[in-house]
Amino acid sequence: MLNSRLCGYVRGPLTCWVSCLSLVLLLALGAAAQAPTAAPAAYGALIDQAFLEYEARNFPEARALFSRAHAIYPNARVLRSLGMVEFELRHYADSAALLEQALASTVLPLTAPLRDETQALLARARGFVVRLRLNLEPRTTNVLVDGASAQLDTQSELLLEVGDHTLEFRAPGYVPERRLLKVKGGDEAAVRVVLTPEASAPVGPAAATPSWQSSEAASVGDVPSVPREPVWFVVPRLTLLMPGKGTTHYDQECSPSACPPRETPASEEYSHGAAPLLGVDVMFAPLSELRVGLGLHMQLNTLTQEYENDVRWEAGRTFWLPISAEYRIRLNDDFSLPLRVLSGLTLLKAGVDAARAGESNRDFCKMVSEDGVHCKTWGPPGIGAIVGAGPGLSFSLGKVALRADLWLGYSFMREHKMERRAPAGSRTDKVTATGVLAALALGVEL
């Protein structure tokens, strides 16, 4: 409290009270300057909704809500949240920039635990970006990254995420230049770009060549320059199905009056040898990490099933039409790890025994049809499916790549079906072969 003792140091009562009032106002203004600005009411509601979307892993929705909250009340906490969302969306350059701003902001600053967590996430984000230092001539050169205008900082540095990028350099009065980059994260690189004045550009037949610099000849300092990977691939493969075992199932469905005592077992196990298949897959890459494809493969030898009672049954060759998808994990510039899932239709080309079985079934149907029985049979070629999954290894040799894939699968083949209908009853016999497969495939990506 201010009292008359303080006023005794100044001359006159009026001067005393004016001085006291000024001091009170200065203290009040200082306290107001130190007090944090209260957040608007709408800010808290947006933050609550944004965290609900973030916890539900709806990251685009969370980013939109955090951005609206930041427009209302910019502060360190919401910048940190935006950096977390961009990290989950794999926008590592944006995430690193936002996290740096959050650490530097003094509005609603981060607590010590939050700063530690933010610095740890920032280190992870920086591991997936490269800081590119550009030395441009002329200095007024505009830079485009993947077709979008890029904003350089005061030191002409640019953050690029890992992967393939197209950099374009343009300036009025100069020939444009383009460079294709394949960058890795967690390091720095320097690039020098000197544009050629248009007056120095070649005139005549040489001018018909596009002004863009060749991607194979582009030099980008510490960052290697390579052409973009193609979108379509042709992959000839030699696939070896390993020897294994399977089961033949004999299913019988009929009315009681038409069912004689079962003469065959419900199922029998069989063994089969190795089966090589030769074919080709056509692959499409909508993303650099994802590929889908369709193939046609033919078995080179006949399919022979050996049963425990020393019975051998030759079915024939198999045609396989697989649909496959794979996700590629890049290990380095040369090696990648494709994780492949495949599923496809199989068609059985009748062998000697299968052809005889099919002919016998047709003759039997013809005979019983003369006695007033409606008979229908589906003999070879059989129809089935193969599904499988497994890892592989790909080694790049420039424009081609060698690869090996190991996968486990399951096969299903309907080898025979016969249906008979008569006034006395009906009967359906089905013969199905199933088995577990292990396969090794060698291929070349062209």
N, C-alpha and C positions, 0 to 999 in steps of 0.2 A: 504494500500500500504506500502510496505517496502521501506524505504529511507535511505539516508546516516546517518541520526541520529541514526537509529538502528545499522548500521554497525560500528558506533563509539564506541560501547561497546566491539568490538572484535579487535584483533591486526591484522593490515595489510589489504590492500584491498582484496587480494585473499581470506584470511580467512573469511572476511566479506561476500563476495558474495557466498562462499560455504555454509556458515551458512544460509544465506537467502534462497538459493535454497533448502536446506534440509527442512527448515520450510515450504516452499510452498508445497513441495511434501507431507509432513506429513498432512497438512491441506487438500489437495486433496484426499489422501487416506482415511482420516477420513470421508469426505463427501461421498465418494463412498461407504464406509462401511455402512453408515446410509441410503443410497438411496435404495429403494426396487428394487428387481430384476424384470425386465419387463417380463410380461407373453408372451410366444411365440404366434405367430399369430394363429396357429391351436387351441390353448386353447380356445380363445374367441368363435370361431365357434362351437366347441364341447359343450361349456356351453350353447350357444343359442339353439342348437338342443335339448340338454338334458332338458332344461326348457320347451320347446314346448311339448316334450313327457310327462313330469311330469304334465303339465296342462291338457293334454288330458287323464290323468290317465293311461298312458301306462308305468307302473312303471318298469317292467323288461328292457324295452328299455332305459328308463331314467337312470337306474342304470348302464347299459353298457356304455352309453355316459359319465356319470360323472366319471366312473372308468378310462376311457381313458384320460379324462381331468386331473384327479389326477395323472396319470402316467407321464404326460407331465409337470405339474406344481403343486406339492403338496402344499396345503395351507389350512387355516382354513375354508374359504368359501366353497370350494368343499367338505371338510370333513363334514361340516354341511349339505350340500345338499345330500350327500350319506346317512347320518343318517336319514334324512327326508324320503328318498325313502325306506330304510329298515323298517322304522316304518309303512309306508303304506302297505308294503308287509307282515306285522306282524312278521318280524324277529326282535323281541324286544331286544334280547341280542346283536345282531350286531348293532342295532340302538343305544343302550346305549353306546357301546364302541366307535363308530364313533363320537357321540356327545361329549363325554368326550375328545377325541382327538382334536375336533374342538375348544373347549373352552381353551385347553392348548396350541394350536399352536400359534406361533408368526409371522408366514408368512401370510401376508394379513389378519391380525387379525380381529376378529369380532368387529363391532361397538357396542356401549352400547345397542341400541334397539335389534340388532341381538343376543347379548349375553342373554338378557332377554328372548327372544323367544326360544332360544336354551335350556336354563336352564329349561323353562317350559315344553318343549317337552321331555327333558331328565327325568324330574320327572314322566311324564306319562309313558315313556318307562320302567323306573325302577319299576313301579307299576305292570308290566306284566312279571317280571323276578324274580328269586330267586337267591341269592348269596350263593352258596354251598361251605362251607369250608371243605376240605378233609384232614383227618389225615391218611396217608397211611403208611403201613408197609409191605414190605420195601418201602423206599422213591423213589426207581426207578420204582415203579409200573406205567404201562401205563394205561390210562383211555380212554375208548371208550364210546361215547354217541350216542345211536341209531345207532350203527355200525360204526360210524366215529370217528377217533382219535381226542381227545380233547386236546387243549393247555391250561395248567394251568398257572396262573400268578406266580409271585415270592412268594406269600403267599399261594400257593396251593389252590386258590379259582377258582370256576367255575360258570359261569352264565348260568342258565337254564331257558327257557321260560316256561310259565304255560302249564300244560297238563301232559300227560303220557310220561315217558322216560325210556329207558333201559340203565343202566350203567354197563359196563363190566370192570373188573380190572384184568390185566395180568402182570406177571413178570416171567422172566426165572427162572426155578427151583421151581416154586410155582404153586399150584392148582388154576386155574382161578375161578373167582367169578362173579356172575351177580346179580344185584338188580333192581327190577322194582319199579319206583317211580311215585307217583302222587303228583305234586308240585303245590303250589299256588304262586302267585306273590306278590311282595312288602315286602318280609321278608327275613330273613337269616336262614340258617340251618347248622348244623355241622354233619359230617358223619365220623365215624372211621371204617377203613377197615384194617383188619389184615389177610393177605393171609397165607394159610397153606403150609409149604414146602412139596414138592412131596414125600419125604422120609417118611412123617408122614401120607400120605394118606392111607385109609383102603385098605387091600389086601384081595382077595377072593370074596365070593358072594356079599359082600357089595360094592365092587368096581364096580359092574355092574351098580350101580346108577349113573346117570350123575353127573359130578363134579360141575355143576352149582348149586348155592344155591337156595333153593325153594323160589319162589316169596312171598308165604304167610308167610314164616318164616323170611324173610329179615327184618333187622332193620336198619333204616336210620336216627336215631336221631330225630330231630324235624320234618322231613318230613315223613308222613305216607306212608307205602309200601302197595300197593294193586295190584292185578293182572289186566292185561289189560282187557278192556271190550271186550266181544265176538263180532264177526263180524255178526253172524246170530242170529236172535231172532224169537221165536214163541210167538205170543200174542193172547191168547183166549180173546174174547170180548163179552160183552153183551151190545147191543146198543138199546136204547129206543128212538124211534121217537115220539116226542110230538104230541098231538092232534093239528089239524090245519085245514086250508081250502085250497081248490084247485079249479080249473076251468076245465070243460070238454068242448072242442071245437069241433064243428061239421062243417067240411069244405066240400063244394060241388063244384066240377069242372065239367062242362059239356057243350056240345054244346046247342044252344038255343032250337033246336027241341026236345031235350031229357030231358029238365029240367022242371018238373012240379012245381007248386008253392011250396015254401018252407013250409014244414009241421013241422019242428023242429026249435028251436031257434039257433042262431049262436053260443051261448055258455051258459053254466049253471054253477053256483057255487055249490060246494058240501062241506060237512064237513066230516072229518075222525077222528077216535079215535086214541089212542096211539097204536103203533105197535112195539113190541119187536123183535129184531133180534139177533140170536146167531150164532157166527162164529169164525173164526180164521184168523189172518194175519201172513204171513211169511215176516219178515223184514230183510233187508241187510244194513249194515252200512259201506259204503266206507270210511267215515270219522267219527270221534267220535261225531261230531256235526250234521251230515247229515245221514238220513235213508230213504230208499225207500222200498216199500213192495207191496205184492199182497195178496188178501184175498178172502174168500168165506163165505157169510153170508146168513142165511135163516130166513124169517119172521115166527114167531111162531104162529101167529093168522091169520085169513083171513082178507083181505082188503075189508072193507065195505064203500061205498060212500053213504051219505045221502044228498038228494037234498031238495031244499026249498019247493017243492010240495009234501013232505013226501014220495018220492020214495027212496027206498033203493036198492042198487045194490051191490051184492057180487061178487067181482072179483076173489078172491083167495089169495094165498100166493105169496110173492115176493122173488126171489133169487137175491142176489146182489154180484157182483164181483168187488170190489173196487181196484184201484191202488192208492197208497198214498205215499206222501213224507212229511218229517217233518224235521225241523231245531230245534235243542235242545239248549236252553240257560241254562247253568249250574248256579244255584243259590248258591249252596254249595255242600258239599260232598254227601248229602242225597237227596236234592231236585233239580229238573230240570224242565224247562218250555218248553215242545215241542209245536211248532207251526206247525199245520198239514194242508195239502192240499190234497184232495181226489177227485177222479173221477172214475166212474165205470159203467159197463153195468148192467142193471136190466132185469130179465126175470120173467114174470108173469105166475105163475101156475094157470090154469083156475079153478075158483070156480063154484058154481052151476049155477048162472046167466050167467057167462061168457061162460060156456060150452054150455048152451042152446042157447046163442046168436051165438056162433060159428057154432053149428049144424044148426040153422035156416038160417044162411048165406049160408052155403054149400047147403042146400036144395033149397034155392032160386036160387042160381047160376045154379044148376042142372036143375031146371024148365025152366029158361029163355034160357039156352043153347039149349033146345029142340026146341025153336022157332027161332034158328039161331043167337042168341046173344052170343058173346064170353064173358064169365064171369070168373073173377078170384077174389078170396077173401083171405085175410090174417086175420084170426080170432085169438083168444087167443090160446096159451099163447102170450101175448104182449111183445114187446121189447122196452126198453127205457134206460134212463141213470139218474144217480144222481151225482151231483157235490157239493162240500162243502169245507169249511175251518173254522178253529177255533183253539183256544189255549187249552192246557191241563196242567196237573200237574202230575209229576212222583216222587215217593218216593222209594228210594232204600232200600232193605232189604237184603243186601249181594249179593247173586247170582240171586235173583229175585227182581222185582220192581213192585209196585202197581201204577196204573195210572188211571186218569179220564180225559176224553176229552169232551169238549163242542163245537159243530160246527153247523153252519147254512148252508143250502144247497138249491138246486133247483132240482126238479124232472121233468122228461119228460117221458111219456109213450104213445106209439102208441097202442091203445087198439083194433082198428079195421080199415081195409081198404078194400074197394070193388071197383072193376073196371069192367065196362061193355062197350062193343063195339058192335055196330050194324051198318048196312048201313045207318040208319036214324040219327045216331049220337053216341056220347060216354058220359059216366058219371062215375065220381069217387067220392066216399064218404069216408071221413076219420073221425075217432073219436080219439081225442087225449086228454089226461089228463095231466095237469101241476099243480105244487104247490110249495110253499116255505116250507122248512122243518127246524125244530130245533131238535137236537138230543143230548143225553147224553150217552157216552160210558164208561163203566168200564172194565178194562182189567188187565192182569198180564203178565209181560215180563219174559219169561223163557229162 
